[in-house]
Amino acid sequence: MKAPVNPKGGMYMLSEDMDMKAKVATIARRLEELELKKMHEVQAISETQAHAMPCTICQSCDHVVDECPTMPAVREMLGDQANVVGQFRPNNNAPYGNTYNSSWRNHPNFSWKPRPPPYQPQAQTQAPQQTSSVEQAIANN
């Protein structure tokens, strides 16, 4: 179906139905362009935000945590820690094993036996001794 030529400007005269379809197609095309443009802007913003945050391991903004060059060393360190934790076996026969100190075994405050009375030195009262006759003779001379 050809549209008649408009004698004024060389443009085609369209029926209302065709005119509406053309407008809807133009609006749909512009909407798709806007959506694509916004999607690219969102991707660009998210990429800059991901790179703007520093790596939590080495504090560098050049890469994300997954790409950190120190990851092998960190994984090895964490693996060693996990292996050490896995080797710990508590003694199940000692219910107070984590609180008992073997050096307290002979401590007087921690025994159930009655304690002997503490040592008290007895004061010795000495009577003045009488000097021997030889000492008196020497002292008198």
Backbone as JSON Lines, residues from 0, in Angstrom:
{"i":0,"aa":"M","n":[0.83,-1.17,0.0],"ca":[0.0,0.0,0.0],"c":[0.88,1.24,0.0]}
{"i":1,"aa":"K","n":[0.8,1.96,-1.02],"ca":[1.59,3.17,-1.15],"c":[0.81,4.35,-0.62]}
{"i":2,"aa":"A","n":[1.54,5.19,0.04],"ca":[0.9,6.4,0.54],"c":[0.96,7.46,-0.53]}
{"i":3,"aa":"P","n":[-0.06,8.28,-0.64],"ca":[-0.04,9.34,-1.65],"c":[1.01,10.38,-1.32]}
{"i":4,"aa":"V","n":[1.56,10.99,-2.35],"ca":[2.59,12.0,-2.19],"c":[1.94,13.31,-1.77]}
{"i":5,"aa":"N","n":[2.54,13.96,-0.82],"ca":[2.04,15.24,-0.35],"c":[2.57,16.32,-1.27]}
{"i":6,"aa":"P","n":[1.72,17.11,-1.85],"ca":[2.21,18.09,-2.8],"c":[3.0,19.23,-2.15]}
{"i":7,"aa":"K","n":[2.9,19.4,-0.85],"ca":[3.56,20.54,-0.22],"c":[5.06,20.34,-0.08]}
{"i":8,"aa":"G","n":[5.52,19.3,0.57],"ca":[6.94,19.19,0.87],"c":[7.57,17.95,0.32]}
{"i":9,"aa":"G","n":[6.93,17.21,-0.5],"ca":[7.49,16.01,-1.02],"c":[7.45,14.86,-0.03]}
{"i":10,"aa":"M","n":[6.74,15.01,1.04],"ca":[6.65,13.95,2.04],"c":[5.4,13.14,1.78]}
{"i":11,"aa":"Y","n":[5.42,11.93,2.29],"ca":[4.29,11.03,2.1],"c":[3.23,11.33,3.13]}
{"i":12,"aa":"M","n":[2.02,11.2,2.75],"ca":[0.89,11.29,3.66],"c":[0.6,9.86,4.11]}
{"i":13,"aa":"L","n":[0.56,9.65,5.41],"ca":[0.31,8.31,5.94],"c":[-1.06,8.28,6.59]}
{"i":14,"aa":"S","n":[-1.63,7.12,6.55],"ca":[-2.9,6.96,7.26],"c":[-2.61,6.99,8.76]}
{"i":15,"aa":"E","n":[-3.63,7.23,9.53],"ca":[-3.44,7.31,10.98],"c":[-2.89,6.01,11.53]}
{"i":16,"aa":"D","n":[-3.33,4.9,11.01],"ca":[-2.89,3.59,11.48],"c":[-1.39,3.41,11.24]}
{"i":17,"aa":"M","n":[-0.96,3.74,10.04],"ca":[0.47,3.61,9.71],"c":[1.3,4.62,10.49]}
{"i":18,"aa":"D","n":[0.75,5.8,10.68],"ca":[1.44,6.84,11.43],"c":[1.67,6.38,12.87]}
{"i":19,"aa":"M","n":[0.67,5.81,13.49],"ca":[0.8,5.32,14.87],"c":[1.81,4.18,14.95]}
{"i":20,"aa":"K","n":[1.78,3.26,14.0],"ca":[2.74,2.15,14.0],"c":[4.16,2.67,13.87]}
{"i":21,"aa":"A","n":[4.37,3.67,13.05],"ca":[5.7,4.25,12.88],"c":[6.17,4.92,14.17]}
{"i":22,"aa":"K","n":[5.26,5.65,14.83],"ca":[5.61,6.31,16.09],"c":[5.95,5.27,17.17]}
{"i":23,"aa":"V","n":[5.15,4.21,17.26],"ca":[5.41,3.16,18.25],"c":[6.75,2.5,17.97]}
{"i":24,"aa":"A","n":[7.06,2.23,16.71],"ca":[8.34,1.62,16.36],"c":[9.5,2.54,16.72]}
{"i":25,"aa":"T","n":[9.33,3.85,16.47],"ca":[10.38,4.81,16.81],"c":[10.59,4.87,18.33]}
{"i":26,"aa":"I","n":[9.49,4.9,19.07],"ca":[9.59,4.94,20.54],"c":[10.24,3.66,21.06]}
{"i":27,"aa":"A","n":[9.87,2.51,20.5],"ca":[10.45,1.24,20.94],"c":[11.95,1.2,20.66]}
{"i":28,"aa":"R","n":[12.35,1.7,19.48],"ca":[13.78,1.73,19.14],"c":[14.55,2.65,20.1]}
{"i":29,"aa":"R","n":[13.98,3.82,20.4],"ca":[14.64,4.75,21.33],"c":[14.72,4.16,22.74]}
{"i":30,"aa":"L","n":[13.67,3.47,23.15],"ca":[13.67,2.83,24.47],"c":[14.76,1.76,24.55]}
{"i":31,"aa":"E","n":[14.9,0.96,23.5],"ca":[15.96,-0.06,23.48],"c":[17.34,0.59,23.55]}
{"i":32,"aa":"E","n":[17.5,1.71,22.82],"ca":[18.79,2.41,22.87],"c":[19.08,2.93,24.27]}
{"i":33,"aa":"L","n":[18.06,3.5,24.92],"ca":[18.25,4.0,26.29],"c":[18.58,2.85,27.26]}
{"i":34,"aa":"E","n":[17.88,1.73,27.11],"ca":[18.15,0.59,27.98],"c":[19.57,0.09,27.81]}
{"i":35,"aa":"L","n":[20.02,-0.01,26.57],"ca":[21.4,-0.45,26.32],"c":[22.4,0.54,26.88]}
{"i":36,"aa":"K","n":[22.12,1.83,26.7],"ca":[23.02,2.87,27.21],"c":[23.09,2.81,28.73]}
{"i":37,"aa":"K","n":[21.94,2.67,29.38],"ca":[21.91,2.59,30.85],"c":[22.62,1.33,31.33]}
{"i":38,"aa":"M","n":[22.42,0.22,30.62],"ca":[23.06,-1.03,31.02],"c":[24.58,-0.89,30.94]}
{"i":39,"aa":"H","n":[25.08,-0.25,29.9],"ca":[26.53,-0.05,29.78],"c":[27.03,0.89,30.87]}
{"i":40,"aa":"E","n":[26.25,1.92,31.22],"ca":[26.64,2.83,32.29],"c":[26.69,2.1,33.62]}
{"i":41,"aa":"V","n":[25.71,1.25,33.89],"ca":[25.67,0.5,35.15],"c":[26.87,-0.44,35.22]}
{"i":42,"aa":"Q","n":[27.19,-1.11,34.11],"ca":[28.35,-2.0,34.1],"c":[29.63,-1.22,34.34]}
{"i":43,"aa":"A","n":[29.75,-0.06,33.73],"ca":[30.96,0.75,33.91],"c":[31.07,1.22,35.35]}
{"i":44,"aa":"I","n":[29.96,1.62,35.95],"ca":[29.98,2.08,37.35],"c":[30.34,0.92,38.27]}
{"i":45,"aa":"S","n":[29.74,-0.25,38.05],"ca":[30.03,-1.39,38.92],"c":[31.48,-1.84,38.78]}
{"i":46,"aa":"E","n":[32.03,-1.76,37.57],"ca":[33.43,-2.14,37.39],"c":[34.35,-1.16,38.1]}
{"i":47,"aa":"T","n":[34.04,0.14,38.03],"ca":[34.9,1.11,38.72],"c":[34.76,0.98,40.22]}
{"i":48,"aa":"Q","n":[33.57,0.65,40.72],"ca":[33.41,0.47,42.15],"c":[34.15,-0.77,42.62]}
{"i":49,"aa":"A","n":[34.14,-1.82,41.83],"ca":[34.85,-3.04,42.22],"c":[36.35,-2.78,42.28]}
{"i":50,"aa":"H","n":[36.86,-1.98,41.36],"ca":[38.29,-1.7,41.38],"c":[38.64,-0.6,42.35]}
{"i":51,"aa":"A","n":[37.67,0.23,42.73],"ca":[37.96,1.31,43.67],"c":[38.13,0.77,45.09]}
{"i":52,"aa":"M","n":[37.48,-0.34,45.41],"ca":[37.62,-0.91,46.74],"c":[38.95,-1.64,46.83]}
{"i":53,"aa":"P","n":[39.73,-1.39,47.87],"ca":[41.04,-2.05,47.96],"c":[40.9,-3.53,48.29]}
{"i":54,"aa":"C","n":[41.91,-4.26,47.89],"ca":[41.99,-5.68,48.22],"c":[42.13,-5.79,49.73]}
{"i":55,"aa":"T","n":[41.34,-6.64,50.36],"ca":[41.38,-6.74,51.82],"c":[42.64,-7.45,52.32]}
{"i":56,"aa":"I","n":[43.36,-8.11,51.45],"ca":[44.57,-8.81,51.87],"c":[45.78,-7.88,51.84]}
{"i":57,"aa":"C","n":[45.99,-7.22,50.68],"ca":[47.2,-6.4,50.54],"c":[46.88,-4.91,50.43]}
{"i":58,"aa":"Q","n":[45.61,-4.51,50.53],"ca":[45.17,-3.11,50.49],"c":[45.5,-2.41,49.18]}
{"i":59,"aa":"S","n":[45.63,-3.14,48.09],"ca":[45.9,-2.55,46.78],"c":[44.58,-2.36,46.03]}
{"i":60,"aa":"C","n":[44.46,-1.27,45.27],"ca":[43.26,-1.0,44.48],"c":[43.39,-1.54,43.06]}
{"i":61,"aa":"D","n":[44.49,-2.19,42.74],"ca":[44.74,-2.65,41.38],"c":[44.01,-3.94,41.04]}
{"i":62,"aa":"H","n":[43.54,-4.68,42.03],"ca":[42.91,-5.96,41.76],"c":[41.9,-6.27,42.87]}
{"i":63,"aa":"V","n":[41.09,-7.29,42.62],"ca":[40.14,-7.74,43.63],"c":[40.79,-8.86,44.44]}
{"i":64,"aa":"V","n":[40.11,-9.29,45.48],"ca":[40.68,-10.29,46.39],"c":[41.01,-11.59,45.66]}
{"i":65,"aa":"D","n":[40.13,-12.02,44.75],"ca":[40.35,-13.28,44.04],"c":[41.6,-13.26,43.18]}
{"i":66,"aa":"E","n":[42.03,-12.08,42.75],"ca":[43.2,-11.96,41.88],"c":[44.45,-11.5,42.63]}
{"i":67,"aa":"C","n":[44.42,-11.5,43.94],"ca":[45.54,-11.01,44.74],"c":[46.77,-11.91,44.54]}
{"i":68,"aa":"P","n":[47.93,-11.31,44.27],"ca":[49.13,-12.13,44.06],"c":[49.61,-12.84,45.32]}
{"i":69,"aa":"T","n":[49.15,-12.41,46.48],"ca":[49.58,-13.07,47.72],"c":[48.67,-14.22,48.11]}
{"i":70,"aa":"M","n":[47.68,-14.55,47.29],"ca":[46.73,-15.61,47.64],"c":[47.38,-16.96,47.91]}
{"i":71,"aa":"P","n":[48.36,-17.42,47.13],"ca":[48.95,-18.73,47.46],"c":[49.55,-18.76,48.86]}
{"i":72,"aa":"A","n":[50.23,-17.69,49.26],"ca":[50.82,-17.66,50.6],"c":[49.75,-17.63,51.67]}
{"i":73,"aa":"V","n":[48.68,-16.88,51.43],"ca":[47.59,-16.81,52.4],"c":[46.9,-18.16,52.51]}
{"i":74,"aa":"R","n":[46.66,-18.81,51.38],"ca":[46.02,-20.12,51.42],"c":[46.88,-21.13,52.16]}
{"i":75,"aa":"E","n":[48.19,-21.07,51.94],"ca":[49.1,-21.99,52.64],"c":[49.07,-21.73,54.14]}
{"i":76,"aa":"M","n":[49.09,-20.45,54.53],"ca":[49.07,-20.11,55.95],"c":[47.76,-20.58,56.59]}
{"i":77,"aa":"L","n":[46.63,-20.31,55.94],"ca":[45.35,-20.73,56.49],"c":[45.24,-22.24,56.52]}
{"i":78,"aa":"G","n":[45.8,-22.91,55.52],"ca":[45.78,-24.37,55.51],"c":[46.59,-24.94,56.66]}
{"i":79,"aa":"D","n":[47.76,-24.35,56.93],"ca":[48.57,-24.81,58.06],"c":[47.84,-24.61,59.37]}
{"i":80,"aa":"Q","n":[47.16,-23.48,59.53],"ca":[46.41,-23.24,60.76],"c":[45.29,-24.27,60.91]}
{"i":81,"aa":"A","n":[44.62,-24.58,59.82],"ca":[43.54,-25.56,59.89],"c":[44.09,-26.93,60.24]}
{"i":82,"aa":"N","n":[45.26,-27.28,59.72],"ca":[45.85,-28.58,60.05],"c":[46.22,-28.65,61.52]}
{"i":83,"aa":"V","n":[46.75,-27.57,62.07],"ca":[47.12,-27.56,63.49],"c":[45.87,-27.71,64.35]}
{"i":84,"aa":"V","n":[44.82,-27.02,64.0],"ca":[43.59,-27.11,64.76],"c":[43.03,-28.53,64.7]}
{"i":85,"aa":"G","n":[43.15,-29.18,63.58],"ca":[42.63,-30.53,63.43],"c":[43.4,-31.56,64.24]}
{"i":86,"aa":"Q","n":[44.64,-31.27,64.62],"ca":[45.46,-32.23,65.36],"c":[45.25,-32.14,66.86]}
{"i":87,"aa":"F","n":[44.55,-31.15,67.36],"ca":[44.35,-30.99,68.79],"c":[43.34,-32.01,69.29]}
{"i":88,"aa":"R","n":[43.73,-32.79,70.3],"ca":[42.82,-33.76,70.9],"c":[42.85,-33.57,72.42]}
{"i":89,"aa":"P","n":[41.77,-33.1,73.0],"ca":[41.76,-32.89,74.45],"c":[41.72,-34.23,75.19]}
{"i":90,"aa":"N","n":[42.21,-34.24,76.41],"ca":[42.19,-35.42,77.25],"c":[40.8,-35.53,77.87]}
{"i":91,"aa":"N","n":[40.05,-36.53,77.47],"ca":[38.67,-36.66,77.95],"c":[38.61,-37.18,79.38]}
{"i":92,"aa":"N","n":[39.69,-37.74,79.91],"ca":[39.69,-38.28,81.26],"c":[39.94,-37.21,82.31]}
{"i":93,"aa":"A","n":[40.32,-36.04,81.92],"ca":[40.6,-34.97,82.87],"c":[39.53,-33.89,82.71]}
{"i":94,"aa":"P","n":[38.49,-33.94,83.54],"ca":[37.41,-32.97,83.36],"c":[37.85,-31.53,83.6]}
{"i":95,"aa":"Y","n":[38.86,-31.33,84.43],"ca":[39.35,-29.97,84.68],"c":[40.75,-29.81,84.12]}
{"i":96,"aa":"G","n":[41.04,-30.52,83.05],"ca":[42.38,-30.51,82.48],"c":[42.83,-29.15,81.99]}
{"i":97,"aa":"N","n":[41.9,-28.34,81.55],"ca":[42.32,-27.04,81.05],"c":[42.47,-26.01,82.16]}
{"i":98,"aa":"T","n":[42.07,-26.35,83.41],"ca":[42.19,-25.38,84.5],"c":[43.17,-25.84,85.58]}
{"i":99,"aa":"Y","n":[43.54,-27.09,85.6],"ca":[44.41,-27.59,86.66],"c":[45.87,-27.37,86.31]}
{"i":100,"aa":"N","n":[46.62,-26.9,87.27],"ca":[48.05,-26.66,87.1],"c":[48.78,-27.64,88.02]}
{"i":101,"aa":"S","n":[49.64,-28.47,87.46],"ca":[50.31,-29.5,88.26],"c":[51.21,-28.91,89.33]}
{"i":102,"aa":"S","n":[51.66,-27.68,89.18],"ca":[52.51,-27.09,90.21],"c":[51.7,-26.74,91.46]}
{"i":103,"aa":"W","n":[50.38,-26.82,91.4],"ca":[49.55,-26.53,92.56],"c":[49.38,-27.76,93.45]}
{"i":104,"aa":"R","n":[49.95,-28.89,93.05],"ca":[49.74,-30.14,93.77],"c":[50.12,-30.03,95.25]}
{"i":105,"aa":"N","n":[51.23,-29.37,95.55],"ca":[51.71,-29.29,96.93],"c":[51.41,-27.94,97.57]}
{"i":106,"aa":"H","n":[50.56,-27.17,96.97],"ca":[50.24,-25.86,97.53],"c":[49.38,-26.04,98.78]}
{"i":107,"aa":"P","n":[49.71,-25.4,99.9],"ca":[48.97,-25.64,101.15],"c":[47.51,-25.18,101.08]}
{"i":108,"aa":"N","n":[47.2,-24.21,100.3],"ca":[45.81,-23.74,100.23],"c":[44.91,-24.67,99.43]}
{"i":109,"aa":"F","n":[45.48,-25.6,98.68],"ca":[44.68,-26.47,97.83],"c":[44.65,-27.91,98.33]}
{"i":110,"aa":"S","n":[44.96,-28.17,99.58],"ca":[44.97,-29.55,100.06],"c":[43.77,-29.77,100.98]}
{"i":111,"aa":"W","n":[43.33,-31.04,101.03],"ca":[42.22,-31.4,101.89],"c":[42.71,-31.87,103.26]}
{"i":112,"aa":"K","n":[43.99,-32.14,103.38],"ca":[44.54,-32.62,104.65],"c":[44.67,-31.45,105.62]}
{"i":113,"aa":"P","n":[44.52,-31.74,106.91],"ca":[44.76,-30.65,107.87],"c":[46.24,-30.27,107.83]}
{"i":114,"aa":"R","n":[46.48,-29.01,107.86],"ca":[47.85,-28.53,107.76],"c":[48.53,-28.56,109.12]}
{"i":115,"aa":"P","n":[49.8,-28.87,109.13],"ca":[50.52,-28.77,110.41],"c":[50.61,-27.3,110.8]}
{"i":116,"aa":"P","n":[50.67,-27.04,112.06],"ca":[50.77,-25.63,112.48],"c":[52.04,-25.01,111.91]}
{"i":117,"aa":"P","n":[51.97,-23.77,111.53],"ca":[53.15,-23.14,110.95],"c":[54.28,-23.05,111.98]}
{"i":118,"aa":"Y","n":[55.48,-23.07,111.5],"ca":[56.66,-23.03,112.36],"c":[56.77,-21.65,113.0]}
{"i":119,"aa":"Q","n":[56.87,-21.65,114.33],"ca":[57.07,-20.4,115.06],"c":[58.32,-20.57,115.91]}
{"i":120,"aa":"P","n":[59.33,-19.81,115.6],"ca":[60.54,-19.93,116.42],"c":[60.26,-19.47,117.85]}
{"i":121,"aa":"Q","n":[60.73,-20.26,118.78],"ca":[60.51,-19.92,120.18],"c":[61.59,-18.96,120.63]}
{"i":122,"aa":"A","n":[61.18,-17.98,121.35],"ca":[62.14,-16.99,121.85],"c":[62.95,-17.64,122.97]}
{"i":123,"aa":"Q","n":[64.22,-17.58,122.85],"ca":[65.08,-18.17,123.87],"c":[65.54,-17.06,124.81]}
{"i":124,"aa":"T","n":[65.2,-17.26,126.04],"ca":[65.65,-16.29,127.04],"c":[66.89,-16.88,127.7]}
{"i":125,"aa":"Q","n":[67.96,-16.2,127.55],"ca":[69.21,-16.7,128.12],"c":[69.55,-15.88,129.36]}
{"i":126,"aa":"A","n":[69.86,-16.61,130.4],"ca":[70.3,-15.95,131.63],"c":[71.76,-15.58,131.46]}
{"i":127,"aa":"P","n":[72.13,-14.47,131.99],"ca":[73.54,-14.1,131.86],"c":[74.42,-15.18,132.48]}
{"i":128,"aa":"Q","n":[75.35,-15.62,131.68],"ca":[76.23,-16.68,132.17],"c":[77.32,-16.07,133.06]}
{"i":129,"aa":"Q","n":[77.66,-16.88,133.98],"ca":[78.74,-16.45,134.86],"c":[80.05,-16.77,134.17]}
{"i":130,"aa":"T","n":[80.92,-15.85,134.18],"ca":[82.21,-16.05,133.55],"c":[83.08,-16.94,134.42]}
{"i":131,"aa":"S","n":[83.9,-17.66,133.78],"ca":[84.78,-18.58,134.51],"c":[85.84,-17.79,135.28]}
{"i":132,"aa":"S","n":[86.44,-18.44,136.21],"ca":[87.45,-17.78,137.05],"c":[88.66,-17.36,136.24]}
{"i":133,"aa":"V","n":[89.0,-18.06,135.21],"ca":[90.15,-17.7,134.37],"c":[89.82,-16.41,133.63]}
{"i":134,"aa":"E","n":[88.58,-16.32,133.11],"ca":[88.19,-15.12,132.38],"c":[88.17,-13.91,133.32]}
{"i":135,"aa":"Q","n":[87.75,-14.15,134.56],"ca":[87.71,-13.05,135.52],"c":[89.13,-12.59,135.85]}
{"i":136,"aa":"A","n":[90.05,-13.52,135.96],"ca":[91.44,-13.17,136.3],"c":[92.05,-12.38,135.16]}
{"i":137,"aa":"I","n":[91.73,-12.74,133.91],"ca":[92.29,-12.02,132.76],"c":[91.66,-10.64,132.67]}
{"i":138,"aa":"A","n":[90.38,-10.57,132.93],"ca":[89.7,-9.29,132.83],"c":[90.15,-8.34,133.93]}
{"i":139,"aa":"N","n":[90.52,-8.85,135.1],"ca":[90.95,-8.0,136.2],"c":[92.36,-7.49,136.0]}
{"i":140,"aa":"N","n":[93.14,-8.09,135.26],"ca":[94.53,-7.64,135.1],"c":[94.64,-6.51,134.2]}
